[in-house]
Amino acid sequence: MSTTQKVINIVKDSVGKIIDIIFPTLPDVALLESLTVSDFLAMVPRAPQGTITELWVHAVLGYSDALVRTAVWELKYRGNRRIARLLAHVLYDEIVSELSDLALFHSTHTDGHKPLLIPVPIGRARLRERGFNQTELLAKELVALDTNNFFTLNISALIKIKDTPSQTKSKNRAEREKNLKGCFSVAHREAIVGKSILLLDDVCTTGSTLHEARKTLLKSGAKSVHAITVAH
């Protein structure tokens, strides 16, 4: 290891310790980091049925639950890798047990291509602010679990070309859709033409973000688009 790398590692470690002092781990976070997947699932509710009108969107957990909200918050704003790994296990088990019968997972048998797993991108301003895309962190944990080779990860095909205000501040779905219109673009069209795609996001509220992303992908030649989210 070079001297420069040693210095970088020391700085990272020091910064991490300072953050832990300023923002100590909350009891719920410590609990989440200690739970097994089965214990976590036994403690939290499933997403409410019939509240998402888009049949192509599959949400797993109920966002109204405090522990689920804490898990999503830790992923979204702190990039907590332990919790990203926990949530990835939950999502992967769901993909295997509930979504593997979808047509998108049979595409490899008909056209020789595996489905693409595409995390919903965030804007440049938010990426600079946070230093990471939480959905991309989740996607990478999913790929690490994918011993069945269900999908191929692509984090560059879909990009966000317009920074949008936080969707939690929008009053209704119409306002969210207006804010999001034209915010996504396909950077590598050849990567998605004729492909079946599984969009990944952390939370689905009204589905506006996923709808805009799906519309962009289908316009650029995607064969089909389904979505899975941690919570709704």
GULO-526857 format. One record per residue: residue in three letters; x, y, z of N, C-alpha, C, O in turn. Coordinates in pm, whole numbers, plus 50000, padded with zeros to 5 digits. Layout:
<recs>
ALAXYZXYZXYZXYZ
...
</recs>
This chain:
<recs>
MET500844988150000500005000050000500885012450000501815013450080
SER500595021949911501395034149900501145043350019500155042050090
THR502095052650039501965062350148500705070850131500005073750227
THR500435074650004499255082849975497975075450015497085081350076
GLN497895062649980496715054750013496565053150163495445053350215
LYS497685051650234497635050550380497075063350442496265062850534
VAL497515074850388497025087650438495525088950413494785093350500
ILE495085085150291493665085650256492845077050351491785081150398
ASN493335064950379492625055750469492535061350611491505059850677
ILE493625067950657493635073850790492615085150798491875086350896
VAL492595093550692491645104650688490215099550689489385104550764
LYS489925089450605488585083550600488165078250736487035080350780
ASP489085071350803488795065550934488515076551036487595075351118
SER489305087251030489135098451123487795105451100487085108651195
VAL487475107850972486205114350939485035105750986484055110951040
GLY485145092550965484085083551009483865084051159482725083651206
LYS484975084851235484855085551380484225098751425483425099051518
ILE484595109651356484025122751389482525122751363481745127851444
ILE482105117051248480685116151215479935107951319478815111451358
ASP480555097051365479915088651467479725096151598478755093751671
ILE480665105451628480555113251751479455123751738478645125651829
ILE479455130751622478465141351600477075135651580476085140951631
PHE477005124551502475715118251473475745103851525475885094451447
PRO475605101951657475685088451713474595079351656473515083851619
THR474905066651652473965056751600472725056051688472815053951809
LEU471575057851626470315057351700469975042951736470425033751668
PRO469185040951841468845027251881468245018951768468595007251752
ASP467345024851690466715017451580467735013451473467615002951411
VAL468735021951453469765018951353470625007251402470914998051326
ALA471015007851528471794996851586471014983751578471574973151550
LEU469704984651604468854972751595468844967351452469024955451430
LEU468624976251355468584972151215469884965451172469864955551099
GLU470994970951217472294965551178472564951951239473434944651192
SER471814948451344472034935651412471064924651367471264912951399
LEU470014928551294468964918951259469344909851143470054913851051
THR468854897651150468904888851035467754892650942466844899850983
VAL467804888050820466734891050725465394885850776464384892950770
SER465374873650826464114867750873463564875250994462354877151005
ASP464444879551085463994887151202463434900651160462414905151212
PHE464104907151065463644920051016462254918850953461364926850982
LEU462084908850869460804906950802459684903550900458514906650876
ALA460044897051011459034893651112458574906051189457514905851252
MET459364916751183459074928651262458384939751181457824949051240
VAL458424938851050457904949950968456764945050878456694933250844
PRO455874954250839454734950350756455074950150608456014956650563
ARG454294942550533454394942650388453764955550335452984962150405
ALA454124959050214453494970650151451994968150138451584956950108
PRO451174978250161449714976550149449324972850008449834978649912
GLN448434963449994448004958849862446954968149803446124973749875
GLY447004969749673445984977349603446154992349608445264999649563
THR447284997149662447485011649671448355017049558448475029149541
ILE448955008149480449735012249363448935008349239448644996549218
THR448585018249158447735015349042448515008648929447945001348849
GLU449825011248924450635005348817450954990748850451664987948947
LEU450444981648771450654967448798452094963148775452504952548821
TRP452864971348704454254967948676455194972048789456394969448782
VAL454654978448894455454982549010455194972949126454044970249161
HIS456274967849185456144958649298456894964449417458124965149417
ALA456154968749520456744973749644456714962649748455774954749751
VAL457734962149833457854950849925457374954250066456594946650124
LEU457824965450123457544968450263456664980850278456594989250188
GLY456004981850392455134993250419455915004950477456515003750583
TYR455915016050407456715027650447456145034550571456835042550634
SER454915031650606454315037750725454965032750854454825039050959
ASP455655021550847456305015750964457575023550999458375026550910
ALA457765026851126458895035051170460245028351141461195035051102
LEU460325015151160461585008151137461945007950989463115009150952
VAL460935006350903461165006750759461635020750718462565022050638
ARG460995031050772461405044850740462845047450783463605054150713
THR463215042250900464595044050947465575037050854466635042450822
ALA465225024950810466095017550718466285025250588467405026450537
VAL465185030450533465265038050408466065050850429466865054550343
TRP465855057550541466585069950570468085067350579468885074950524
GLU468465056650647469885053150660470515049950524471655053650498
LEU469755043350440470235040450305470345053250223471355055650157
LYS469295061350228469175072850140470115084250175470695090550086
TYR470265086950304471005098850344472375096050406473225105050413
ARG472595083550451473885080450510474645069550434475795066650465
GLY473995063750334474675053350257475105041650344476175035950322
ASN474295038150442474615027550537474675014050464473655008750421
ARG475875008750451476064996550370475514984050439475074974750372
ARG475544983750570474964972250640473474971350614472924960650588
ILE472834982850621471394982950597471094981150449470074975150413
ALA471964986250362471814983750218471844968650191471084963550109
ARG472744961850260472864947350242471614940150294471124930850231
LEU471104944750408469874938850464468704940550367467984930950340
LEU468524952650317467424955350225467604948050092466634943650031
ALA468844946550049469114939149925468704924549939468154918749845
HIS468954918650055468524904850080467004903750071466474894350012
VAL466314913550131464844913550126464374914349981463484906849941
LEU464954923449904464544925149765464884912949681464094908749597
TYR466054907349704466464895849621465554883849647465154876949554
ASP465244881549773464324870549804462974872849737462324863349693
GLU462554885349731461284888749666461354886249516460414881049456
ILE462474890149457462654887949314462604873049281461974868949184
VAL463284865249362463334850749338461974844249359461554835849279
SER461284848049468460034841149502458804846649432457874839149403
GLU458784859749406457564865949354457654870549209456654870249138
LEU458824874849166458934881149034459594872448928459604876048810
SER460144861248968460894853248871460014847148762460524842748659
ASP458684846948785457804841448683457374851948581456694848648483
LEU457764864348602457434874848504458144872248372459194865948367
ALA457544877248267458104875148132459524880448122460324874948047
LEU459844890948196461174896848184462264887048223463384887948171
PHE461984877448313462994867948354463074855948260463944847248276
HIS462184855448163462254844748065462894849447935463044841747840
SER463274862247932463824867747808465124860847769465424859447650
THR465894856547868467174850147836466974837047759467864832547688
HIS465774831147775465494818647704465014821147561465094812347476
THR464524833247535463964836047403464884844247315464914842247193
ASP465624853547374466484861847290467954861647335468774868947279
GLY468274853447434469654852147477470154863247566471344863547599
HIS469284872547607469714883847691469094882847830467914879947845
LYS469914885347930469394886248066468704899748085469064909448018
PRO467734900448174467124913448205468164923048261469134918748324
LEU467964935848238468854945948294468274951148425467094954448432
LEU469094951848527468734958248653469264972548646470474974748638
ILE468354982248649468744996348636468265004248758467055005948776
PRO469195009048842468795017548954468365031248903468985036748813
VAL467315036748961466865050048920467955060148954468375060949070
PRO468425067848857469515077448883469035089848958467845092948959
ILE469975096749020469665109549085470395120649009471315117948933
GLY469985133049030470575144348961471985147449010472395142749116
ARG472725155448934474105158748967474195166249099475085163549180
ALA473275175549120473325183549244473155174649366473875176149465
ARG472195165449360471965156649474473115146749492473455143049604
LEU473725142649380474865133549388476055140549454476765134649536
ARG476275153349419477355160949484477065162849632477975162249715
GLU475815165149664475425167549803475615155249890476125156250001
ARG475195143649839475265131249918476565123649899477055117149991
GLY477105124449778478325116949747478055102949697478995095449670
PHE476785099049685476435085649639474975085649594474195094349631
ASN474635075549514473255072849477472815060649558473325049649536
GLN471895062549649471485051749739470935039749664471125028449708
THR470255042049554469685030949478470765022949407470635010849388
GLU471835029849368472965022949308473675014149411474095003049380
LEU473805019249534474385011049641473564998249660474114987349675
LEU472254999749660471354988449676471504978649560471524966549580
ALA471624984049438471764975649320473044967349325473034955549288
LYS474114973349370475394966149377475344955049480475944944449461
GLU474614957249589474424946649688473574935349630473824923649658
LEU472574938849549471754928649484472564920049389472414907849386
VAL473434926449312474264919049217475194909449291475434898249245
ALA475704913749406476574905149486475844892649533476464882149555
LEU474524893749549473714882349594473244873449479472774862349501
ASP473374878349357472734872049242473484859749191474014859649081
THR473514849449274474184837049233473394829649125473944821249054
ASN472104832849111471284826649008471414833648872470824829448772
ASN472184844448871472404852048747471094855848679470914853748559
PHE470184861448758468894865848704469034877948612468314879148513
PHE469994886948645470024899548573471464904748557472414899448615
THR471574915148475472844922148456472654936648498471684943048459
LEU473574941748579473474955448627473964965348522474994963248459
ASN473184976148503473604987048415473305000148487472145003648508
ILE474365007448523474165019948597474425032248511474395043548561
SER474675030248382475005041748297474015044148183474045054848122
ALA473135034548155472225036048041471195047048065470915055047976
LEU470635047448185469615057448219470265068348304470885065348406
ILE470115080848262470705092048337469635102448367468615103248298
LYS469885110348470468985121348503469625134248453470695138048498
ILE468955140848360469545152448295469015165648351469475176448312
LYS468065164748442467485176848500467305174848649466635165448692
ASP467895183748729467705183048873466265187148906465755196948853
THR465655179648992464255182349029464155184349179464975178949253
PRO463175191949225462985193549369462605180349433462075171449366
SER462855179149562462495166949633461015164049613460165172749632
GLN460715151749575459325148149547458465147849673457245148249664
THR459115147049790458355147149915457755160949941456825162350022
LYS458285171249872457775184849891456645188149794455975198349808
SER456425179449696455355181749599454005178549664453885168849739
LYS453025186649633451725185449699450895173749650450165167649727
ASN451015170549521450175159949466450865153449347451945157649306
ARG450225143249292450835135849182451005144349058452015143148987
ALA450045152949029450135161348911451355170448917452045172448817
GLU451625175849035452795184549052454085176549038455055181348979
ARG454095164549092455275155949081455565152648934456705153248890
GLU454525149148861454695145648720455215157448639456035155848550
LYS454725169448672455185181548604456675183948633457435187348542
ASN457075182248759458475184248797459405174348727460535177648692
LEU458905162148707459735151348654459755150448502460615143548445
LYS458845157148436458735155848291460055159148221460605169948238
GLY460535149548142461755151648065463035151348145464085155648095
CYS462985146248269464185146648354465145135048328466305135748369
PHE464675124448261465535112948233465895112248085465165117247999
SER467015105848058467435103447921468195090247916468745085848016
VAL468235084047799469005071847779470325075547715470365081147605
ALA471415072447784472745076247736473295066047636474045069747545
HIS472935053647653473445042947565472255034847514471915024447570
ARG471635039747409470405033547359470635019047320469775010547342
GLU471805016347263472075002647218472074992647334471884980647313
ALA472294997647455472334988747571470954984147615470824973947683
ILE469914991647576468584988247626467594984047516466504979147548
VAL467934986047390467024982347282466714967447286467614959047286
GLY465434964247291465004950347290465184943047422464954930947429
LYS465594950147526465874943647655464684944647750463884954047743
SER464574934847837463634935347948464344941748066465494938148096
ILE463684951048133464354959148235463614958448368462384959048373
LEU464384957348475463854958148611464414970848673465594971648706
LEU463534980948688463914993548752463944991648903463104984548960
LEU464914998048968465054996849112465005010649176465685019849132
ASP464185012049282464155024549357463935021349505463545010149540
ASP464205031149591464055028549734462605029549779462115020749849
VAL461915040249738460525042249781459655046049662460065053949577
CYS458475040449657457455044649561456345051649640455705045549725
THR456135064449611455065071749677453845072249586452845065449611
THR453915080149480452835080349381453195072349256452335069249174
GLY454485068849243454925061649124455355070949011455695066148903
SER455345084149033455645093648926457065092248873457295092748752
THR458035090448964459435089048921459615076548836460235076948730
LEU459065065548883459185053048809458465053948675458945048748574
HIS457315060548673456555062048549457365069748445457395065848328
GLU458005080548487458795088548393460015080848343460355081548225
ALA460665073548434461815065348394461395054448297462075051948197
ARG460275047948326459775037248238459415042648100459755036547999
LYS458745054148097458365060347969459605063247884459595060947763
THR460655068347949461905071547878462545058947821463005058947707
LEU462565048347898463185035747854462395029447739462985024647643
LEU461075029347750460245023447645460375031447514460415025547406
LYS460435044747524460605053047405461925050247335462045051747213
SER462905046147413464235043547357464405029147311465495025247270
GLY463335021247319463395007847260463424996247354463604984847310
ALA463254998547484463204987247578462034978247545460974982947505
LYS462224965347563461164955647533460054956247637458864956247602
SER460434956747763459464957647873460154963647994461374962748008
VAL459374969748082459924975748203459034972548323457844975748323
HIS459614966148423458964964048551459794971348657460924975348630
ALA459244972948774459964980248880459764973249014458714967249041
ILE460804974149097460704969149235461254979849327462284986049297
THR460574982149440461024992049537461034985949675460314976349703
VAL461864991549763461914986749900460584988749969460084979850038
ALA460005000749950458815003850030457825012349954458135018749854
HIS456595012150007455505020849957454595024050075453605031150060
</recs>
